[in-house]
Amino acid sequence: MPPETSLDETPGHDPLAIFLEWQKAAAERGLPAPDAFALATSTPEGRPSVRIVLFKGVVNGALRLVTNYQSRKGEELAKNPFAALTFFWPALDRQVRMEGRVERASPQESDAYFAKRDRESQLGAWASAQSRPVASRAALDAELARVRQRFEGGPVPRPDHWGVLHLLPDRIELWLSGPHRLHDRFAYTRDGDAWRVERLAP
Ligand SMILES: Cc1cc2nc3c(=O)[nH]c(=O)nc-3n(C[C@H](O)[C@H](O)[C@H](O)COP(=O)(O)O)c2cc1C
């Protein structure tokens, strides 16, 4: 039997709530890129890839991010919907890791998010076939000019290939730096509506 972890020792019962507090603290302290995290996906054969994306809030227990569904990450997730992510705020000496299933948000949610973006970003979503080879910077700029002309004088609709993703974590680790590399690590595993927690050796 593994040793039982006293909840009193942990930063709290709800790891998503604690994550949100830490993320807010990083933003309020003006730390660089407080909402950037590394997102790892993998092919069905288990070959991983990782990149930085931006955190766009939590909805119904899921982390939100936005991307091109036809990008490399989008295609990997379509075949293998499991992902892992890591936030690190060096000035807070804290790390948060999560793992879980990723799903596309509803078209309505993606539309609402897209509508709030500035027009140049909306045009960019049309102009960039993210992760595909592009001949030159000039070719990318020419594509942007083409879509600018196409939508001139009217709203820019959301392209089908662009939208919100939800990562629903079933495992969250809260990591706090400790003295002499004896860090505190709390691994929370989803257990129905609650979370089970274990302290891990650093
Ligand atoms: C600070 C930072 C924030 C980024 N935010 C996003 C993002 O929110 N969504 C996104 O698709 N790409 C974002 N990118 C670009 C990705 O890192 C990556 O280049 C892109 O998504 C293509 O990745 P892929 O080919 O693995 O799909 C960001 C990059 C940086 C450095």
The ligand as a Gaussian input file, in Angstrom:
#p B3LYP/6-31G(d) Opt

LIG

0 1
 C        4.625000      32.389000     -26.577000
 C        4.007000      31.560000     -27.685000
 C        2.626000      31.441000     -27.733000
 C        2.025000      30.675000     -28.741000
 N        0.665000      30.512000     -28.710000
 C        0.085000      29.677000     -29.604000
 C       -1.311000      29.365000     -29.504000
 O       -2.021000      29.809000     -28.586000
 N       -1.843000      28.547000     -30.461000
 C       -1.087000      27.996000     -31.455000
 O       -1.637000      27.263000     -32.272000
 N        0.227000      28.258000     -31.561000
 C        0.842000      29.069000     -30.646000
 N        2.186000      29.309000     -30.731000
 C        2.946000      28.688000     -31.836000
 C        3.259000      27.235000     -31.496000
 O        4.351000      27.166000     -30.583000
 C        3.573000      26.383000     -32.736000
 O        4.616000      26.974000     -33.485000
 C        2.365000      26.215000     -33.640000
 O        1.169000      26.025000     -32.908000
 C        2.540000      25.046000     -34.600000
 O        2.766000      23.862000     -33.861000
 P        2.526000      22.416000     -34.520000
 O        3.188000      22.445000     -35.869000
 O        3.199000      21.443000     -33.595000
 O        1.050000      22.194000     -34.608000
 C        2.824000      30.055000     -29.733000
 C        4.211000      30.181000     -29.671000
 C        4.794000      30.911000     -28.663000
 C        6.303000      30.978000     -28.583000

